[in-house]
Amino acid sequence: MAIADITIIPIGTASPSVSKYVADIQRVLEARAGEGLITYELAPMSTLIEGELTDLFKVIQELHESVFSEDIKRVATNIRIDERRDRNDHSMQNKLASVKKHLSK
């Protein structure tokens, strides 16, 4: 399983606010999560997506394309991927639990 940290930035919007585009992206993520392809978590500056790497790439492409459907002519997408192949329990929750365990010492 892999975790992707993704930020999609529509360029040339009428307003400096992009929360409308973020909400549209979250709707796509809700649909893909409902299909069981991914899990995701919205953060203030990005979105974390968890799933099989091939599924993540498909979903990320869909998210990138979805912004263009809003009559935006340019989109910048930043992606950071974390994938461990030495363990089967690499998940967002397990990564957080590991840090919390160290904090409690």
N, CA, C and O of each residue as an XYZ file, in Angstrom:
420
protein
N       0.843     -1.173      0.000
C       0.000      0.000      0.000
C       0.890      1.238      0.000
O       1.967      1.241      0.597
N       0.434      2.279     -0.669
C       1.177      3.532     -0.759
C       0.325      4.676     -0.228
O      -0.902      4.598     -0.176
N       1.013      5.734      0.163
C       0.359      6.951      0.620
C       0.855      8.085     -0.263
O       2.059      8.252     -0.457
N      -0.084      8.866     -0.799
C       0.276     10.018     -1.626
C      -0.216     11.289     -0.944
O      -1.346     11.365     -0.463
N       0.652     12.268     -0.917
C       0.306     13.606     -0.442
C       0.167     14.450     -1.701
O       1.143     14.641     -2.426
N      -1.020     14.951     -1.968
C      -1.288     15.623     -3.243
C      -1.863     17.016     -3.009
O      -2.726     17.222     -2.156
N      -1.362     17.955     -3.788
C      -1.877     19.315     -3.797
C      -2.159     19.683     -5.247
O      -1.274     19.598     -6.099
N      -3.378     20.087     -5.522
C      -3.774     20.481     -6.875
C      -4.073     21.970     -6.852
O      -4.898     22.440     -6.068
N      -3.397     22.697     -7.714
C      -3.503     24.151     -7.712
C      -4.042     24.636     -9.057
O      -3.330     24.590    -10.060
N      -5.301     25.101     -9.088
C      -5.812     25.696    -10.324
C      -5.191     27.082    -10.504
O      -5.145     27.878     -9.566
N      -4.728     27.351    -11.687
C      -4.069     28.634    -11.969
C      -4.971     29.449    -12.894
O      -5.475     28.943    -13.896
N      -5.165     30.723    -12.539
C      -5.992     31.599    -13.353
C      -7.439     31.638    -12.913
O      -8.336     31.855    -13.727
N      -7.673     31.427    -11.620
C      -9.040     31.480    -11.110
C      -9.482     32.931    -10.954
O      -8.652     33.838    -10.885
N     -10.774     33.140    -10.899
C     -11.323     34.490    -10.769
C     -11.056     35.075     -9.385
O     -11.046     36.295     -9.216
N     -10.842     34.215     -8.405
C     -10.650     34.647     -7.021
C      -9.420     33.948     -6.445
O      -9.051     32.872     -6.917
N      -8.783     34.534     -5.442
C      -7.662     33.841     -4.801
C      -8.092     32.592     -4.029
O      -7.266     31.717     -3.769
N      -9.363     32.496     -3.663
C      -9.863     31.328     -2.951
C      -9.999     30.139     -3.904
O     -10.508     30.271     -5.017
N      -9.535     28.982     -3.445
C      -9.668     27.768     -4.258
C     -10.492     26.697     -3.538
O     -10.506     25.541     -3.961
N     -11.176     27.072     -2.458
C     -11.922     26.084     -1.674
C     -13.019     25.403     -2.494
O     -13.343     24.245     -2.235
N     -13.591     26.092     -3.468
C     -14.594     25.478     -4.341
C     -13.996     24.301     -5.110
O     -14.633     23.257     -5.253
N     -12.774     24.475     -5.600
C     -12.099     23.415     -6.348
C     -11.713     22.266     -5.419
O     -11.798     21.097     -5.795
N     -11.291     22.605     -4.213
C     -10.957     21.578     -3.223
C     -12.199     20.749     -2.904
O     -12.113     19.525     -2.803
N     -13.332     21.389     -2.748
C     -14.579     20.667     -2.467
C     -14.938     19.734     -3.623
O     -15.369     18.604     -3.396
N     -14.763     20.198     -4.855
C     -15.033     19.340     -6.019
C     -14.112     18.128     -6.033
O     -14.538     17.021     -6.362
N     -12.856     18.340     -5.678
C     -11.892     17.239     -5.616
C     -12.286     16.250     -4.524
O     -12.175     15.038     -4.713
N     -12.742     16.759     -3.391
C     -13.160     15.884     -2.296
C     -14.353     15.015     -2.704
O     -14.463     13.869     -2.268
N     -15.237     15.551     -3.531
C     -16.378     14.750     -4.017
C     -15.896     13.564     -4.851
O     -16.432     12.461     -4.738
N     -14.891     13.791     -5.682
C     -14.320     12.693     -6.475
C     -13.699     11.664     -5.534
O     -13.887     10.461     -5.715
N     -12.966     12.133     -4.539
C     -12.343     11.213     -3.582
C     -13.384     10.413     -2.814
O     -13.191      9.221     -2.575
N     -14.483     11.049     -2.423
C     -15.564     10.338     -1.734
C     -16.092      9.199     -2.597
O     -16.348      8.100     -2.104
N     -16.254      9.473     -3.889
C     -16.763      8.441     -4.798
C     -15.784      7.277     -4.911
O     -16.197      6.118     -4.880
N     -14.504      7.571     -5.042
C     -13.501      6.505     -5.176
C     -13.336      5.742     -3.866
O     -13.107      4.533     -3.874
N     -13.450      6.438     -2.751
C     -13.392      5.758     -1.454
C     -14.608      4.846     -1.294
O     -14.497      3.746     -0.752
N     -15.762      5.303     -1.763
C     -16.974      4.483     -1.712
C     -16.871      3.214     -2.529
O     -17.535      2.219     -2.238
N     -16.027      3.254     -3.561
C     -15.776      2.063     -4.389
C     -14.730      1.158     -3.756
O     -14.487      0.055     -4.246
N     -14.113      1.611     -2.678
C     -13.104      0.806     -2.004
C     -11.708      0.917     -2.598
O     -10.814      0.160     -2.219
N     -11.508      1.854     -3.529
C     -10.193      1.985     -4.158
C      -9.167      2.652     -3.252
O      -7.989      2.293     -3.269
N      -9.612      3.618     -2.466
C      -8.693      4.434     -1.673
C      -9.326      4.787     -0.336
O     -10.525      4.602     -0.125
N      -8.500      5.293      0.551
C      -8.960      6.062      1.697
C      -8.255      7.403      1.575
O      -7.216      7.509      0.923
N      -8.820      8.423      2.200
C      -8.213      9.747      2.061
C      -8.477     10.576      3.304
O      -9.366     10.283      4.103
N      -7.675     11.619      3.437
C      -7.831     12.544      4.552
C      -7.498     13.947      4.060
O      -6.401     14.193      3.559
N      -8.440     14.851      4.204
C      -8.226     16.246      3.843
C      -7.415     16.921      4.940
O      -7.718     16.774      6.124
N      -6.392     17.658      4.546
C      -5.577     18.449      5.470
C      -5.651     19.906      5.013
O      -6.105     20.165      3.899
N      -5.229     20.847      5.821
C      -5.365     22.253      5.443
C      -4.631     22.649      4.163
O      -5.068     23.560      3.461
N      -3.527     21.982      3.852
C      -2.720     22.385      2.702
C      -2.623     21.328      1.608
O      -2.049     21.587      0.550
N      -3.176     20.139      1.848
C      -3.083     19.052      0.876
C      -4.098     17.981      1.248
O      -4.864     18.127      2.200
N      -4.085     16.914      0.482
C      -4.926     15.757      0.772
C      -4.044     14.521      0.764
O      -3.196     14.368     -0.115
N      -4.238     13.639      1.733
C      -3.529     12.363      1.781
C      -4.439     11.299      1.199
O      -5.620     11.220      1.538
N      -3.882     10.485      0.323
C      -4.640      9.404     -0.306
C      -3.857      8.116     -0.098
O      -2.641      8.076     -0.284
N      -4.570      7.063      0.290
C      -3.929      5.788      0.578
C      -4.561      4.707     -0.279
O      -5.783      4.659     -0.422
N      -3.739      3.841     -0.849
C      -4.248      2.730     -1.648
C      -3.126      2.052     -2.404
O      -1.949      2.348     -2.200
N      -3.503      1.147     -3.270
C      -2.507      0.500     -4.134
C      -1.983      1.542     -5.113
O      -2.734      2.402     -5.574
N      -0.695      1.464     -5.429
C      -0.056      2.500     -6.226
C      -0.743      2.707     -7.580
O      -0.916      3.848     -8.010
N      -1.129      1.642     -8.245
C      -1.798      1.803     -9.546
C      -3.131      2.533     -9.393
O      -3.495      3.346    -10.243
N      -3.853      2.249     -8.322
C      -5.117      2.949     -8.063
C      -4.870      4.419     -7.741
O      -5.613      5.293     -8.185
N      -3.819      4.683     -6.965
C      -3.500      6.074     -6.637
C      -3.225      6.884     -7.888
O      -3.717      8.004     -8.024
N      -2.445      6.332     -8.801
C      -2.137      7.064    -10.030
C      -3.399      7.344    -10.851
O      -3.542      8.428    -11.418
N      -4.300      6.383    -10.915
C      -5.555      6.598    -11.643
C      -6.398      7.691    -10.988
O      -6.943      8.557    -11.672
N      -6.501      7.645     -9.673
C      -7.298      8.636     -8.951
C      -6.660     10.014     -9.069
O      -7.360     11.005     -9.277
N      -5.340     10.088     -8.938
C      -4.650     11.376     -9.055
C      -4.862     11.969    -10.439
O      -5.088     13.172    -10.567
N      -4.794     11.150    -11.466
C      -5.053     11.654    -12.816
C      -6.487     12.163    -12.934
O      -6.724     13.209    -13.538
N      -7.435     11.440    -12.366
C      -8.832     11.876    -12.398
C      -9.006     13.214    -11.665
O      -9.737     14.088    -12.131
N      -8.340     13.368    -10.531
C      -8.427     14.621     -9.782
C      -7.834     15.777    -10.574
O      -8.423     16.855    -10.647
N      -6.681     15.553    -11.160
C      -6.011     16.582    -11.967
C      -6.914     17.010    -13.126
O      -7.072     18.202    -13.392
N      -7.493     16.044    -13.800
C      -8.369     16.327    -14.945
C      -9.658     17.015    -14.512
O     -10.200     17.837    -15.251
N     -10.153     16.687    -13.320
C     -11.436     17.241    -12.881
C     -11.391     18.756    -12.763
O     -12.410     19.414    -12.971
N     -10.249     19.319    -12.438
C     -10.133     20.774    -12.311
C     -10.262     21.441    -13.676
O     -10.826     22.530    -13.783
N      -9.748     20.800    -14.709
C      -9.880     21.352    -16.064
C     -11.347     21.418    -16.497
O     -11.716     22.268    -17.307
N     -12.171     20.535    -15.968
C     -13.583     20.555    -16.342
C     -14.299     21.783    -15.783
O     -15.439     22.058    -16.156
N     -13.650     22.510    -14.908
C     -14.217     23.739    -14.325
C     -13.801     24.971    -15.125
O     -13.825     26.083    -14.598
N     -13.426     24.791    -16.370
C     -13.012     25.866    -17.272
C     -11.714     26.541    -16.820
O     -11.492     27.723    -17.086
N     -10.870     25.785    -16.143
C      -9.540     26.251    -15.786
C      -8.602     25.825    -16.914
O      -8.708     24.708    -17.421
N      -7.701     26.696    -17.303
C      -6.806     26.420    -18.427
C      -5.442     25.878    -18.012
O      -4.703     25.350    -18.842
N      -5.104     26.010    -16.712
C      -3.807     25.547    -16.240
C      -3.945     25.007    -14.826
O      -4.593     25.619    -13.977
N      -3.325     23.848    -14.579
C      -3.377     23.204    -13.268
C      -1.977     22.698    -12.920
O      -1.322     22.043    -13.730
N      -1.532     23.011    -11.708
C      -0.264     22.482    -11.199
C      -0.597     21.474    -10.105
O      -1.301     21.793     -9.147
N      -0.090     20.265    -10.255
C      -0.340     19.213     -9.281
C       0.985     18.751     -8.690
O       1.898     18.355     -9.415
N       1.078     18.805     -7.363
C       2.262     18.331     -6.652
C       1.920     17.010     -5.980
O       0.897     16.888     -5.308
N       2.795     16.016     -6.172
C       2.559     14.684     -5.634
C       3.809     14.216     -4.886
O       4.927     14.316     -5.392
N       3.599     13.712     -3.693
C       4.678     13.063     -2.939
C       4.157     11.695     -2.537
O       3.078     11.592     -1.953
N       4.905     10.643     -2.839
C       4.449      9.270     -2.598
C       5.385      8.577     -1.619
O       6.608      8.660     -1.738
N       4.790      7.895     -0.653
C       5.530      7.081      0.314
C       5.018      5.656      0.178
O       3.836      5.391      0.392
N       5.909      4.743     -0.178
C       5.513      3.339     -0.315
C       6.578      2.466      0.328
O       7.763      2.589      0.021
N       6.153      1.593      1.212
C       7.059      0.613      1.819
C       6.682     -0.754      1.292
O       5.507     -1.115      1.238
N       7.695     -1.510      0.904
C       7.444     -2.864      0.416
C       8.010     -3.917      1.357
O       7.940     -5.113      1.073
N       8.568     -3.473      2.475
C       9.113     -4.423      3.437
C       8.103     -4.788      4.526
O       8.358     -5.673      5.343
N       6.952     -4.101      4.535
C       5.914     -4.356      5.534
C       4.548     -4.288      4.874
O       4.344     -3.541      3.917
N       3.619     -5.070      5.392
C       2.262     -5.066      4.853
C       1.334     -4.121      5.604
O       0.200     -3.903      5.177
N       1.801     -3.554      6.721
C       0.936     -2.720      7.545
C       1.271     -1.235      7.416
O       1.064     -0.471      8.359
N       1.777     -0.828      6.279
C       2.128      0.575      6.046
C       0.849      1.345      5.706
O       0.344      1.279      4.585
N       0.346      2.068      6.691
C      -0.882      2.839      6.482
C      -0.752      4.165      7.205
O       0.134      4.338      8.042
N      -1.632      5.102      6.885
C      -1.610      6.396      7.560
C      -1.777      6.219      9.064
O      -1.055      6.837      9.847
N      -2.735      5.370      9.477
C      -2.991      5.174     10.896
C      -1.796      4.543     11.602
O      -1.457      4.943     12.716
N      -1.160      3.573     10.976
C      -0.019      2.918     11.603
C       1.184      3.853     11.702
O       1.941      3.789     12.671
N       1.363      4.716     10.713
C       2.459      5.683     10.798
C       2.245      6.641     11.966
O       3.183      6.943     12.705
N       1.020      7.116     12.133
C       0.712      8.003     13.252
C       0.854      7.282     14.594
O       1.373      7.848     15.556
N       0.397      6.046     14.651
C       0.502      5.273     15.894
C       1.963      5.075     16.286
O       2.298      5.113     17.470
N       2.818      4.869     15.318
C       4.240      4.688     15.600
C       4.845      5.948     16.216
O       5.612      5.866     17.175
N       4.505      7.095     15.674
C       5.015      8.359     16.225
C       4.468      8.568     17.635
O       5.216      8.949     18.536
N       3.181      8.325     17.837
C       2.580      8.502     19.160
C       3.202      7.578     20.192
O       3.346      7.946     21.358
N       3.572      6.372     19.763
C       4.229      5.430     20.662
C       5.562      6.014     21.132
O       5.905      5.911     22.310
N       6.301      6.617     20.227
C       7.582      7.228     20.596
C       7.376      8.463     21.476
O       8.213      8.751     22.332
N       6.306      9.178     21.284
C       6.019     10.350     22.111
C       5.700      9.972     23.548
O       5.969     10.738     24.473
N       5.131      8.801     23.730
C       4.732      8.376     25.077
C       5.898      7.858     25.901
O       5.727      7.574     27.087
N       7.055      7.731     25.318
C       8.226      7.228     26.057
C       8.867      8.315     26.869
O       9.861      8.071     27.552
